[in-house]
């Protein structure tokens, strides 16, 4: 790697001097690569934020691993840990470079799973092969896809006719499974509620 860098074929040209009698010979030495380096990602951890509205087939690029070895000892394949939502797509950009993307294969639902922990592995072609890994954490960004709901669909209340104005009639609570401002609930009477009840 020091002498040849990323070149697949590497030769050193030398001249050898033999004494008695003096002779000069040109020698070409081929330097062969051994698999002495494991693939390594630029970072150990990657964080992606993907909206739960992302459609299957959506693509999310991830940095590829690096390997100073060349030829058959360079990175051959990438693998993604078993999961239900993402698959991996790789495209060769050049002999020693691949473009990798996470591909969404199933719609995300933040209310079911808000965080996906994946392991991305790069494997070289050496014998035995060497590998390197990176952790990919996908946080699912919420969209307003849930309506608020009450514990019951109907509430019945009895109220004395002599109850003063401003008396507490019933305490209600609605729940919304979304997060952030998407989970804020505003309470109001419907337009079908008689005016005297609203007062």
N, C-alpha and C positions, 0 to 999 in steps of 0.2 A: 504494500500500500504506500510505503514511503517512496520507493523508487519508481513505481509504475503508475501510481494514483489509480484512476478508474479504467485504465486501458486493459482490454481483454488479452491482448498479446503484448509481451514485454521482453525485449532483448537488450543485453548489454554488450557493446562491442569493446574488445580489449586487444591490446597487443602484448604478446609474450616474447621476451627476449631469452634465447638459449645461448649459453656460453660454450666455447670450445668445440667446434667453431661457432662463431656468433651467427645466430639466425633470428630473424624476426618473423613471428607468425601472428596473423590476425585470428582472433577467436570471437565467436558470437555465442553468448550464453543466454539461453531462454530461461526466464524466471517464471515458474508455475505458481499459481495461487493455491493456497490451502485454506480450508474453511476455519479460520482462526478468529472470526468475528461473528457475533450474533446480531441479527437485525435489531435496531433500536429506534423507537419513536422519538421525535423531537421533545415531546412532553409525555409524562406518565399518566396524566389525567386530562380528559377533554370534557367540557360541559356544553351541552346543547339545550336550547329552550325551543320547544316546538309546540305550536298551537294545536289544541285538540280538534280544530277545524281542518287541519292538514288532511289532504285526500290520499288514499292509497296510491302509491307510485311516486309520491313526492320524494325528492332526493336531497341529501344533506352531505356535502363534502367533508372529509376528515383527512388530516395530514397523513401522508404515507410514511412508512418507516425508512430508515437509511441503513445501508450495509456497505462497508468499505470493500468487501470481497467482490470478485467479478466472476463472469461466466456462470457455470453451473452452481457456484457457491453463493450467488446473489439471491435476493428474495424471489421465491417462486410463487407462493400463494399467501392469501390472507384468509383468516377465519374469524367468524363472529360467534360469540357464545350463544347457545340455544335460547331462543326467545320466540314469543308469538307475534311480535310487532315489526321487527326489522330484519332485513336481509342485507347482504353485502354485494356490491357490484364493483368490479375492477376493470380498468381499461389500461392497456399498455400505451404509454406516451412515447417511450423509447425503449431500447434494450434494457437499460438499467433504471427505468422509472415507470411507476404505475400510479394512476389516478384512482382513488377509492372513494366510494360514496355509500352512505347508509340509505337504503330504500325502504320506505314505509310500505308494509304489506297488508296492514290491517288498521282501520281507523282507531285513533287514540281516544280514551275517555278518562279525563282527569279525576272524575269522581270515583272511578274504579281503581285506577293506578296512576298516581301523580308523579312517580319517579321510576325510571327504568335504568338499571345498572347492567351495563354490557361490558364484555371483555373482548378487545380486538387483538388478534394474534397475527404476527408476520412470521412466516417460516421460510428459511432459505433452502436451496437445493443441494446442500452439502451432504456428505455421508460420514457420520450421522448428521441429520439436519439440526440446525440451531434455530431458536425462536426468540422473539421479544414480544412483550404485551403492553397494552395501554388500556386504562379504564375509561369507558365512555359513559357519562351520566347524562341521561335525557330527562329534563324536567318538562312536564306537560303544562303548557300555559292555558289557563281557563278561558272559556268563552261562555256567554250567557245562554246556556242550553238547557237549563232546568227552571221550571216554574216553581214559585213558592207553594207550599202545601201546609194545611192545618192537620192536627192530629185526627180530627173528625170532620166529616163533610157537613154535619148539622149539629148545632148547639141549641138547646132549649133552656130558657131562663124564665124564672118567675119573679115578678117585681111588684111590690106593693104600690097601690094607686097613690098612696100618700108619700112615696119616696121623694125627697127633695131633689131639685135640679143639681146636677153635678155628682150624683151618687154613682159609685162604681157598680156597673151592671154585670160585667163579665170581664175576665182577663183572658185574652187570646194570645197565642204565639204561633207564628208561621215560620216554617223552616225552609231554607233554600240551600241546596247542596253545592252551589257554585261558591267561588271564593272572591275575596276583595269586594269591590263595589258591585260586582255581579250578584252578591248574596244579600245586599241591602234590601230590606222589605219596607214598602210604604203601604200603610193601611188606609182604606177609605170605604165609604158606603157606595154601593152600586147606584146607578141612576133609577133603579126600580124601587129603592127604599123610600117610603113615604116621608115627606118633609117633616112631619111632626115627630117621627122616630129619630130623624137625624139631629133634632134639637135636644 
